[in-house]
């Protein structure tokens, strides 16, 4: 009977059982958001409503200034992307739009920064950045930026604890920071000074993984190690990247300070950096998209614990999150549309033969036209007519 079954129609593949079904995960996430909105935030929102009733006494120029400072923070992050991808990085305005779209995706989908990183990688390779350079650049940008945030948080914490006392959240955030720095330092040391050991280790691991060629893994490790050595041998590049990462965080924190000041909350820079760093470090845990609910709760509770009026804090934090979290979603969508409309023009500039083949038959995607790799080794440009504007560009 088994032989007959083997000759007949193939059996349906077995559905892999999950420990927690997807619908249960979605239900738990909705319940968590409901708990945050209905139980945690209402006391603070009640105080915030009192502040919003006094909007006729509010100077809206401060709100505009806070929004402009937030835009400057996003521009600094685009400059950071340009730095880690140099030389050969795309234009800064294009990187700004790629980052905006990645930010919008990360603020909509759960999973931390993984969805945004995936769409950034796709757009960067389509912009002519080699795949290994894009991957390492995004990893350096993400991990390096997190390292800078932890350093700023610890520096503020060392000054704040003698003045304001200890908070249990501090220890948890410090442990996360230590783990992050340890992983980052271990990877750098392994790839720059122990390339052969890393090569042998990954070859042993890859040999036990189906559908993975150990030779491809070895080639990838060599490319990543070479790129890491280039970064390590260029202290000026690392210095510029660190400066832009710090500028991104400090400008974002400054935007929060401006919004708080607009509602009459006077916060010292040290207290602000402690609350801001604590909220953003704990938001790394992928519970909700973009730390939604987590950043608000930690920021409001920490600043209130420092003696700042609860109503002013809640109003300032919510206005800041309107610009920091919610506005990048529609602006990111617009950025994606502009990138998608310029795909054909970009393909022609990167590979003139691919651009000329776009006017031909649809079979060019299967021949040596836009579907093939360019002579320069850049990523192939897909047929723009075959790719409707969806989630993944």
C-alpha positions as a printed NumPy array, in Angstrom:
array([[  0.   ,   0.   ,   0.   ],
       [  2.892,   2.344,   0.731],
       [  4.316,   1.726,  -2.755],
       [  0.959,   2.476,  -4.33 ],
       [  0.664,   5.637,  -2.314],
       [  4.11 ,   6.673,  -3.385],
       [  3.176,   6.298,  -7.059],
       [ -0.117,   8.053,  -6.611],
       [ -0.772,  11.636,  -5.742],
       [  1.565,  13.009,  -3.115],
       [  0.348,  13.299,   0.41 ],
       [ -0.358,  16.729,   1.78 ],
       [  2.56 ,  18.045,   3.789],
       [  2.089,  17.831,   7.48 ],
       [  1.285,  21.097,   9.148],
       [  3.889,  21.867,  11.746],
       [  2.242,  22.381,  15.1  ],
       [  3.132,  25.52 ,  16.963],
       [  3.489,  25.787,  20.689],
       [  1.174,  28.811,  20.639],
       [ -1.24 ,  29.089,  17.675],
       [ -1.12 ,  32.315,  15.696],
       [ -4.689,  33.299,  16.581],
       [ -3.886,  32.831,  20.262],
       [ -0.841,  35.099,  19.917],
       [ -2.969,  37.773,  18.248],
       [ -5.597,  37.461,  20.994],
       [ -2.966,  37.79 ,  23.729],
       [ -1.49 ,  40.842,  22.004],
       [ -4.922,  42.488,  21.763],
       [ -5.601,  41.722,  25.431],
       [ -2.239,  43.196,  26.402],
       [ -2.963,  46.383,  24.458],
       [ -6.434,  46.498,  26.019],
       [ -4.886,  46.158,  29.484],
       [ -2.439,  48.981,  28.824],
       [ -5.093,  51.282,  27.368],
       [ -7.86 ,  50.511,  29.876],
       [ -5.97 ,  49.875,  33.124],
       [ -2.493,  51.414,  33.016],
       [ -2.926,  54.63 ,  31.043],
       [ -6.369,  56.005,  32.187],
       [ -5.097,  57.57 ,  35.443],
       [ -2.438,  59.421,  33.468],
       [ -4.828,  60.263,  30.625],
       [ -7.27 ,  61.757,  33.126],
       [ -4.538,  64.148,  34.253],
       [ -3.582,  64.785,  30.645],
       [ -7.139,  65.817,  29.756],
       [ -6.893,  68.608,  32.302],
       [ -3.791,  69.853,  30.529],
       [ -5.408,  69.647,  27.089],
       [ -8.32 ,  71.799,  28.324],
       [ -5.795,  74.595,  28.8  ],
       [ -4.661,  74.553,  25.159],
       [ -5.767,  78.164,  24.761],
       [ -2.803,  79.098,  26.99 ],
       [ -0.411,  76.877,  25.05 ],
       [  2.254,  78.318,  22.769],
       [  1.949,  76.193,  19.634],
       [  5.368,  77.359,  18.479],
       [  6.847,  74.943,  21.018],
       [  4.885,  72.085,  19.461],
       [  6.147,  73.036,  16.001],
       [  9.688,  73.229,  17.355],
       [  9.321,  69.769,  18.908],
       [  8.187,  68.343,  15.567],
       [ 11.102,  69.991,  13.749],
       [ 13.585,  68.574,  16.254],
       [ 12.096,  65.123,  15.637],
       [ 12.607,  65.565,  11.883],
       [ 16.224,  66.524,  12.605],
       [ 16.553,  63.288,  14.583],
       [ 15.349,  61.275,  11.573],
       [ 17.777,  63.176,   9.327],
       [ 20.634,  62.282,  11.683],
       [ 19.636,  58.615,  11.44 ],
       [ 19.708,  58.85 ,   7.633],
       [ 23.202,  60.323,   7.9  ],
       [ 24.155,  57.384,  10.116],
       [ 22.903,  54.998,   7.422],
       [ 24.936,  56.875,   4.808],
       [ 28.049,  56.641,   6.998],
       [ 27.908,  52.878,   7.634],
       [ 27.252,  52.186,   3.929],
       [ 30.073,  54.426,   2.677],
       [ 31.728,  54.341,   0.256],
       [ 29.147,  53.731,  -2.418],
       [ 26.101,  54.644,  -0.323],
       [ 22.921,  55.868,  -2.081],
       [ 21.909,  59.504,  -1.885],
       [ 20.92 ,  60.806,   1.509],
       [ 17.364,  61.721,   0.541],
       [ 16.78 ,  58.211,  -0.779],
       [ 18.167,  56.766,   2.463],
       [ 15.875,  59.075,   4.428],
       [ 12.853,  57.702,   2.55 ],
       [ 14.025,  54.106,   2.979],
       [ 14.381,  54.662,   6.715],
       [ 10.93 ,  56.266,   6.897],
       [  9.327,  53.268,   5.18 ],
       [ 11.221,  50.837,   7.425],
       [ 10.118,  52.847,  10.466],
       [  6.495,  52.751,   9.313],
       [  6.636,  48.959,   8.856],
       [  8.22 ,  48.483,  12.306],
       [  5.474,  50.629,  13.846],
       [  2.73 ,  48.526,  12.269],
       [  4.011,  44.939,  12.452],
       [  5.106,  43.17 ,  15.658],
       [  8.55 ,  41.633,  15.907],
       [ 10.708,  44.577,  16.927],
       [ 12.888,  46.014,  14.192],
       [ 13.019,  42.785,  12.161],
       [ 10.273,  43.707,   9.626],
       [ 11.758,  47.163,   9.079],
       [ 15.25 ,  45.739,   8.653],
       [ 13.961,  43.283,   6.04 ],
       [ 12.376,  45.982,   3.864],
       [ 15.451,  48.209,   4.31 ],
       [ 17.683,  45.414,   3.045],
       [ 15.476,  44.863,   0.006],
       [ 15.392,  48.552,  -0.898],
       [ 19.122,  49.03 ,  -0.342],
       [ 20.054,  46.095,  -2.595],
       [ 17.705,  47.44 ,  -5.254],
       [ 19.496,  50.785,  -4.883],
       [ 22.768,  49.196,  -5.947],
       [ 24.231,  48.346,  -2.533],
       [ 25.846,  44.858,  -2.484],
       [ 23.96 ,  42.392,  -0.306],
       [ 26.771,  41.745,   2.189],
       [ 27.44 ,  45.491,   2.534],
       [ 23.743,  46.204,   3.109],
       [ 23.416,  43.395,   5.675],
       [ 26.498,  44.398,   7.64 ],
       [ 25.63 ,  48.093,   7.352],
       [ 22.158,  47.536,   8.781],
       [ 23.548,  45.328,  11.54 ],
       [ 26.228,  47.898,  12.408],
       [ 23.642,  50.667,  12.347],
       [ 21.148,  48.849,  14.56 ],
       [ 23.534,  47.353,  17.102],
       [ 25.846,  50.358,  17.167],
       [ 22.932,  52.717,  17.701],
       [ 21.691,  50.538,  20.567],
       [ 25.181,  50.553,  22.11 ],
       [ 25.269,  54.364,  21.991],
       [ 21.822,  54.517,  23.621],
       [ 23.001,  52.242,  26.442],
       [ 26.101,  54.343,  26.999],
       [ 24.01 ,  57.515,  27.212],
       [ 21.597,  55.796,  29.598],
       [ 24.347,  54.478,  31.876],
       [ 26.059,  57.865,  31.974],
       [ 22.799,  59.55 ,  32.983],
       [ 22.094,  56.736,  35.443],
       [ 25.426,  57.158,  37.234],
       [ 24.564,  60.814,  37.822],
       [ 20.887,  60.231,  38.634],
       [ 21.068,  57.411,  41.21 ],
       [ 22.919,  59.455,  43.87 ],
       [ 20.398,  62.28 ,  43.355],
       [ 17.097,  60.455,  42.868],
       [ 17.624,  56.952,  44.286],
       [ 17.282,  53.504,  42.694],
       [ 14.412,  52.182,  40.58 ],
       [ 13.886,  48.415,  39.966],
       [ 13.52 ,  49.1  ,  36.245],
       [ 17.111,  50.341,  36.169],
       [ 18.561,  46.927,  36.918],
       [ 16.488,  45.187,  34.252],
       [ 17.474,  47.755,  31.63 ],
       [ 21.128,  47.526,  32.667],
       [ 21.08 ,  43.715,  32.263],
       [ 19.65 ,  44.061,  28.759],
       [ 22.366,  46.565,  27.948],
       [ 25.121,  44.283,  29.242],
       [ 23.817,  41.381,  27.151],
       [ 23.648,  43.574,  24.066],
       [ 27.175,  44.921,  24.508],
       [ 28.518,  41.419,  25.211],
       [ 26.968,  39.982,  22.046],
       [ 28.17 ,  42.889,  19.952],
       [ 31.683,  42.763,  21.377],
       [ 31.882,  38.995,  20.934],
       [ 30.828,  39.188,  17.294],
       [ 33.347,  41.938,  16.545],
       [ 36.173,  40.037,  18.258],
       [ 35.249,  36.76 ,  16.573],
       [ 35.051,  38.219,  13.079],
       [ 38.092,  40.487,  13.246],
       [ 40.582,  38.409,  15.266],
       [ 39.189,  34.904,  15.088],
       [ 38.05 ,  34.652,  11.486],
       [ 39.421,  31.123,  11.056],
       [ 37.741,  29.934,  14.25 ],
       [ 34.47 ,  31.55 ,  13.209],
       [ 34.807,  29.989,   9.754],
       [ 35.327,  26.489,  11.158],
       [ 32.524,  26.868,  13.683],
       [ 29.996,  28.098,  11.118],
       [ 31.062,  25.39 ,   8.648],
       [ 30.312,  22.724,  11.261],
       [ 26.954,  24.309,  12.001],
       [ 26.057,  24.799,   8.319],
       [ 26.912,  21.19 ,   7.478],
       [ 24.009,  20.07 ,   9.676],
       [ 21.483,  22.521,   8.229],
       [ 19.519,  21.295,   5.207],
       [ 19.503,  23.363,   2.002],
       [ 22.509,  25.391,   3.176],
       [ 25.854,  25.147,   1.394],
       [ 28.812,  25.369,   3.796],
       [ 30.919,  26.98 ,   1.043],
       [ 28.405,  29.827,   0.734],
       [ 28.51 ,  30.35 ,   4.477],
       [ 32.312,  30.486,   4.404],
       [ 32.254,  33.066,   1.603],
       [ 29.726,  35.177,   3.505],
       [ 31.813,  35.041,   6.689],
       [ 34.863,  36.202,   4.754],
       [ 32.977,  39.143,   3.223],
       [ 31.538,  40.179,   6.6  ],
       [ 34.932,  39.842,   8.284],
       [ 36.575,  41.939,   5.556],
       [ 33.929,  44.62 ,   5.986],
       [ 34.382,  44.596,   9.765],
       [ 38.139,  45.007,   9.32 ],
       [ 37.538,  47.982,   7.027],
       [ 35.406,  49.58 ,   9.732],
       [ 37.935,  48.746,  12.452],
       [ 40.809,  50.175,  10.419],
       [ 38.921,  53.396,   9.768],
       [ 38.512,  55.11 ,  13.158],
       [ 37.257,  58.272,  11.491],
       [ 34.35 ,  56.336,  10.006],
       [ 33.507,  54.79 ,  13.378],
       [ 33.776,  58.209,  15.005],
       [ 31.345,  59.744,  12.489],
       [ 28.93 ,  56.842,  12.921],
       [ 29.028,  57.214,  16.715],
       [ 28.444,  60.958,  16.458],
       [ 25.416,  60.539,  14.189],
       [ 23.984,  57.755,  16.361],
       [ 24.33 ,  59.959,  19.447],
       [ 22.801,  62.896,  17.544],
       [ 19.827,  60.747,  16.589],
       [ 19.093,  59.757,  20.193],
       [ 19.826,  63.167,  21.716],
       [ 17.662,  65.01 ,  19.176],
       [ 14.814,  62.562,  19.775],
       [ 15.149,  63.093,  23.534],
       [ 15.309,  66.849,  22.953],
       [ 12.04 ,  66.637,  21.039],
       [ 10.475,  64.989,  24.09 ],
       [ 11.884,  67.746,  26.313],
       [ 10.375,  70.443,  24.07 ],
       [  6.93 ,  68.814,  24.164],
       [  7.124,  68.505,  27.944],
       [  8.181,  72.151,  28.249],
       [  5.263,  73.174,  26.025],
       [  2.868,  71.846,  28.678],
       [  4.735,  73.419,  31.568],
       [  6.811,  70.397,  32.656],
       [ 10.351,  71.463,  33.56 ],
       [ 12.613,  68.395,  33.498],
       [ 16.355,  68.322,  34.079],
       [ 18.366,  66.859,  31.175],
       [ 19.677,  64.01 ,  33.375],
       [ 16.198,  62.955,  34.506],
       [ 14.979,  63.171,  30.931],
       [ 17.807,  60.957,  29.612],
       [ 17.173,  58.375,  32.337],
       [ 13.447,  58.159,  31.539],
       [ 14.027,  58.285,  27.785],
       [ 16.822,  55.69 ,  27.815],
       [ 14.916,  53.372,  30.147],
       [ 11.783,  53.482,  27.976],
       [ 13.641,  52.871,  24.715],
       [ 15.81 ,  50.065,  26.106],
       [ 12.786,  48.213,  27.492],
       [ 10.965,  48.808,  24.194],
       [ 13.536,  46.516,  22.531],
       [ 11.532,  43.566,  23.89 ],
       [  9.201,  42.825,  20.931],
       [  5.913,  42.842,  22.836],
       [  4.145,  45.491,  20.778],
       [  5.059,  47.202,  17.481],
       [  7.551,  49.999,  18.108],
       [  7.183,  49.656,  21.875],
       [  3.617,  51.   ,  21.719],
       [  2.312,  51.344,  25.263],
       [  5.66 ,  50.383,  26.792],
       [  7.421,  53.66 ,  25.934],
       [  4.442,  55.719,  27.081],
       [  4.018,  53.884,  30.383],
       [  7.729,  53.814,  31.305],
       [  8.31 ,  57.448,  30.293],
       [  5.289,  58.776,  32.176],
       [  5.828,  56.7  ,  35.32 ],
       [  9.57 ,  57.46 ,  35.513],
       [  9.202,  61.209,  34.964],
       [  6.318,  61.328,  37.442],
       [  8.549,  59.526,  39.941],
       [ 11.046,  62.364,  39.574],
       [  8.393,  64.771,  40.865],
       [  7.196,  66.227,  37.565],
       [  3.406,  66.949,  37.477],
       [  1.602,  63.888,  36.087],
       [ -0.795,  65.817,  33.857],
       [  1.897,  67.805,  32.11 ],
       [  4.048,  64.686,  31.694],
       [  1.209,  62.659,  30.184],
       [  0.245,  65.423,  27.759],
       [  3.844,  66.024,  26.696],
       [  4.68 ,  62.336,  26.242],
       [  1.501,  61.638,  24.247],
       [  2.143,  64.593,  21.926],
       [  5.739,  63.475,  21.476],
       [  4.621,  59.934,  20.623],
       [  2.161,  61.355,  18.103],
       [  5.144,  62.754,  16.191],
       [  7.626,  60.02 ,  17.116],
       [  5.434,  56.944,  16.534],
       [  2.238,  57.711,  14.629],
       [  3.236,  60.333,  12.036],
       [  6.038,  58.194,  10.509],
       [  3.401,  55.645,   9.445],
       [  1.617,  57.821,   6.818],
       [  4.83 ,  59.63 ,   5.889],
       [  6.547,  56.28 ,   5.497],
       [  3.785,  55.161,   3.152],
       [  4.258,  58.278,   1.029],
       [  8.014,  57.671,   1.017],
       [  7.457,  54.128,  -0.225],
       [  5.217,  55.34 ,  -3.047],
       [  7.898,  57.769,  -4.232],
       [ 10.501,  55.009,  -4.102],
       [  8.255,  52.615,  -6.008],
       [  7.497,  55.152,  -8.735],
       [ 11.226,  55.721,  -9.31 ],
       [ 12.139,  52.031,  -9.558],
       [ 12.307,  51.909, -13.366],
       [ 14.435,  55.065, -13.532],
       [ 16.794,  53.67 , -10.874],
       [ 17.038,  50.338, -12.705],
       [ 18.022,  52.128, -15.912],
       [ 20.679,  54.188, -14.122],
       [ 22.213,  51.125, -12.478],
       [ 22.063,  48.89 , -15.579],
       [ 21.3  ,  50.596, -18.906],
       [ 20.658,  47.236, -20.613],
       [ 18.046,  46.451, -17.954],
       [ 16.406,  49.818, -18.486],
       [ 16.104,  49.251, -22.247],
       [ 14.629,  45.806, -21.718],
       [ 11.772,  47.25 , -19.657],
       [ 10.114,  48.396, -22.828],
       [ 10.157,  44.89 , -24.298],
       [  8.057,  41.858, -23.681],
       [  7.327,  40.579, -20.228],
       [  9.735,  37.702, -20.77 ],
       [ 12.655,  40.017, -19.975],
       [ 12.357,  39.081, -16.319],
       [ 13.295,  35.522, -17.224],
       [ 16.097,  36.381, -19.645],
       [ 19.192,  38.523, -19.422],
       [ 17.294,  41.814, -19.022],
       [ 16.168,  43.303, -15.744],
       [ 15.842,  39.876, -14.192],
       [ 19.571,  39.136, -14.474],
       [ 22.451,  40.433, -12.405],
       [ 24.335,  43.483, -13.573],
       [ 27.968,  43.36 , -14.564],
       [ 28.942,  45.373, -11.513],
       [ 27.705,  42.611,  -9.192],
       [ 24.79 ,  44.587,  -7.766],
       [ 21.474,  43.002,  -6.913],
       [ 19.126,  42.265,  -9.859],
       [ 16.361,  44.743, -10.467],
       [ 12.925,  43.099, -10.63 ],
       [ 10.383,  43.954, -13.281],
       [  8.475,  46.949, -11.954],
       [  5.301,  45.924, -13.779],
       [  5.305,  42.612, -11.953],
       [  5.569,  44.183,  -8.512],
       [  2.474,  46.008,  -7.283],
       [  2.958,  48.377,  -4.362],
       [  2.644,  45.966,  -1.477],
       [  4.214,  45.645,   1.929],
       [  7.591,  44.35 ,   0.78 ],
       [  9.018,  46.667,  -1.83 ]])
